[in-house]
Amino acid sequence: MQFNSIPFLFYFLPAFLAVYYLTPRRGRSAVLAAASCLYYYLACGRQIWPVAVLLEVTGLTFLLGLLLKKWRSGVLLAVSILMPVGLLVFFKCHQGGKMLPPGMSFYCFQLAAYLIDVYRKKCPEERSPFRFAAQILQFPKLLSGPLAEPRKLQLESQSPCLCPYAIHHGLQELILGLAMKVLLADRLGGLWAETAVAGFGGISTPLAWLALLAYALRLYFDFYSYSLMAMGLGRLVGYHLPRNFLDPYASVTVSEFYRRWHATLGRWFREYVYIPLGGSRKGWKRTAVNLAIVWALTGFWHGNGGNYLLWAGFLLALILLEKLFWGKVCRKVPLLGHLYTIFAILISWVPFAIGDRAKMTVFLGKLFGMGRAVNPLDYRMVGGAYLPYLIIGVLLAMPWLPRLVRKIQKYWIADVLLFLLFWVCVYVMATSVGSPFLYFQF
């Protein structure tokens, strides 16, 4: 049961919305929470134990929020946070993360944010278990975010906005995200898959770079498409979920890239880890230590394999270099900054994409012209078939085209085009095997 599936779009979603809209306002939180549990049950392959874990940790957090309001204690806060975070660490480490329930990383972080904000008095404790369940469990953001501010979720759960404009805009975002996933991200994934199956040892350097570009674009549009669909679904139930991808490939530094890429996750680490550790207020050495802690946690959040720590360590080294002097150079010469950032990010995706160290070494060698290719012109045969998708992907990764799309959305012609685009997506979904969203594994 995924957003990019016919059962979700034609059975689950219409049935849920019919019940949700016909339910009086006071009962909608309960309907949303119940539907989210059902969705999670279906998304987990009809297994009941992940739903039980989800409900148990949500219920305990609700009670701990009430206790934190009554006894504002640092010890109680630490014990409270240990519950969702400890559970996440257990599942991440147990059997190599194979038993990790879908979306646990996201809803545990959402729960921890709520507890911390109650302790800080940034958010009052939620007294309605149904509203709290609707805030945490709502299926649009349950599996892959975005991470929303607890106070904002709380306010919206009290009076969800279901005006015609919000519903109309939500449908537009839902269809745009669906098209981005089905017609672009899944197609781009084919080039990387073909290259990996053929083996990295025999490919040419041009094909290695084309495959890496395809992987980077697939990753971006896969994550971005889910976020768009989540925002659209959120609008349909009266919640305004935050944007998660803010044109990251327009960045001039790696630091800026990760403020724009999965922005809500970066905001979570900044708000609840980096700043409490002291941020950049206590000198260069302390800043470096704080950043190292944040990036070590970010790597572990993505997975407990050494390749994720390698990915995080590489980015940490670049960010520290930027803080020393390189960032100023990149901002003064934006063209240089753009080229450096794109090159650095492409290289950083290699350990993210290839878990095997030996294969990773071979592929990196191919990127820089080491070793002979079985067919030096393989990039024409393999990469040529994917060239239209690569061109569209590059154009959509630039900020000006998405901005143009958002402007066109205001006119009636956009609804006609989106209606046609939706049915093209349905045809593709009905005649091919879709791939799951990549962030479901985290």
Rosetta blueprint (number, residue, H / E / L):
1 M L
2 Q L
3 F L
4 N L
5 S L
6 I H
7 P H
8 F H
9 L H
10 F H
11 Y H
12 F H
13 L H
14 P H
15 A H
16 F H
17 L H
18 A H
19 V H
20 Y H
21 Y H
22 L H
23 T L
24 P L
25 R H
26 R H
27 G H
28 R H
29 S H
30 A H
31 V H
32 L H
33 A H
34 A H
35 A H
36 S H
37 C H
38 L H
39 Y H
40 Y H
41 Y H
42 L H
43 A H
44 C L
45 G L
46 R L
47 Q L
48 I L
49 W H
50 P H
51 V H
52 A H
53 V H
54 L H
55 L H
56 E H
57 V H
58 T H
59 G H
60 L H
61 T H
62 F H
63 L H
64 L H
65 G H
66 L H
67 L H
68 L H
69 K H
70 K H
71 W L
72 R L
73 S L
74 G H
75 V H
76 L H
77 L H
78 A H
79 V H
80 S H
81 I H
82 L H
83 M H
84 P H
85 V H
86 G H
87 L H
88 L H
89 V H
90 F H
91 F H
92 K H
93 C H
94 H H
95 Q H
96 G H
97 G H
98 K L
99 M L
100 L L
101 P L
102 P L
103 G L
104 M H
105 S H
106 F H
107 Y H
108 C H
109 F H
110 Q H
111 L H
112 A H
113 A H
114 Y H
115 L H
116 I H
117 D H
118 V H
119 Y H
120 R H
121 K L
122 K L
123 C L
124 P L
125 E L
126 E L
127 R L
128 S L
129 P H
130 F H
131 R H
132 F H
133 A H
134 A H
135 Q H
136 I H
137 L H
138 Q L
139 F H
140 P H
141 K H
142 L H
143 L L
144 S L
145 G L
146 P L
147 L L
148 A L
149 E L
150 P H
151 R H
152 K H
153 L H
154 Q H
155 L H
156 E H
157 S H
158 Q H
159 S L
160 P L
161 C L
162 L L
163 C L
164 P H
165 Y H
166 A H
167 I H
168 H H
169 H H
170 G H
171 L H
172 Q H
173 E H
174 L H
175 I H
176 L H
177 G H
178 L H
179 A H
180 M H
181 K H
182 V H
183 L H
184 L H
185 A H
186 D H
187 R H
188 L H
189 G H
190 G H
191 L H
192 W H
193 A H
194 E H
195 T H
196 A H
197 V H
198 A H
199 G L
200 F H
201 G H
202 G H
203 I L
204 S L
205 T H
206 P H
207 L H
208 A H
209 W H
210 L H
211 A H
212 L H
213 L H
214 A H
215 Y H
216 A H
217 L H
218 R H
219 L H
220 Y H
221 F H
222 D H
223 F H
224 Y H
225 S H
226 Y H
227 S H
228 L H
229 M H
230 A H
231 M H
232 G H
233 L H
234 G H
235 R H
236 L H
237 V L
238 G L
239 Y L
240 H L
241 L L
242 P L
243 R L
244 N L
245 F L
246 L L
247 D L
248 P H
249 Y H
250 A H
251 S L
252 V L
253 T L
254 V H
255 S H
256 E H
257 F H
258 Y H
259 R H
260 R H
261 W L
262 H L
263 A H
264 T H
265 L H
266 G H
267 R H
268 W H
269 F H
270 R H
271 E H
272 Y H
273 V H
274 Y H
275 I H
276 P H
277 L H
278 G L
279 G L
280 S L
281 R L
282 K L
283 G L
284 W H
285 K H
286 R H
287 T H
288 A H
289 V H
290 N H
291 L H
292 A H
293 I H
294 V H
295 W H
296 A H
297 L H
298 T H
299 G H
300 F H
301 W H
302 H H
303 G L
304 N L
305 G L
306 G H
307 N H
308 Y H
309 L H
310 L H
311 W H
312 A H
313 G H
314 F H
315 L H
316 L H
317 A H
318 L H
319 I H
320 L H
321 L H
322 E H
323 K H
324 L H
325 F H
326 W H
327 G H
328 K H
329 V H
330 C H
331 R H
332 K H
333 V L
334 P H
335 L H
336 L H
337 G H
338 H H
339 L H
340 Y H
341 T H
342 I H
343 F H
344 A H
345 I H
346 L H
347 I H
348 S H
349 W H
350 V H
351 P H
352 F H
353 A H
354 I L
355 G L
356 D L
357 R H
358 A H
359 K H
360 M H
361 T H
362 V H
363 F H
364 L H
365 G H
366 K H
367 L H
368 F L
369 G L
370 M L
371 G L
372 R L
373 A L
374 V L
375 N L
376 P L
377 L L
378 D H
379 Y H
380 R H
381 M H
382 V H
383 G H
384 G H
385 A H
386 Y L
387 L H
388 P H
389 Y H
390 L H
391 I H
392 I H
393 G H
394 V H
395 L H
396 L H
397 A H
398 M L
399 P L
400 W H
401 L H
402 P H
403 R H
404 L H
405 V H
406 R H
407 K H
408 I H
409 Q L
410 K L
411 Y L
412 W H
413 I H
414 A H
415 D H
416 V H
417 L H
418 L H
419 F H
420 L H
421 L H
422 F H
423 W H
424 V H
425 C H
426 V H
427 Y H
428 V H
429 M H
430 A H
431 T H
432 S L
433 V L
434 G L
435 S L
436 P L
437 F L
438 L H
439 Y H
440 F H
441 Q H
442 F L
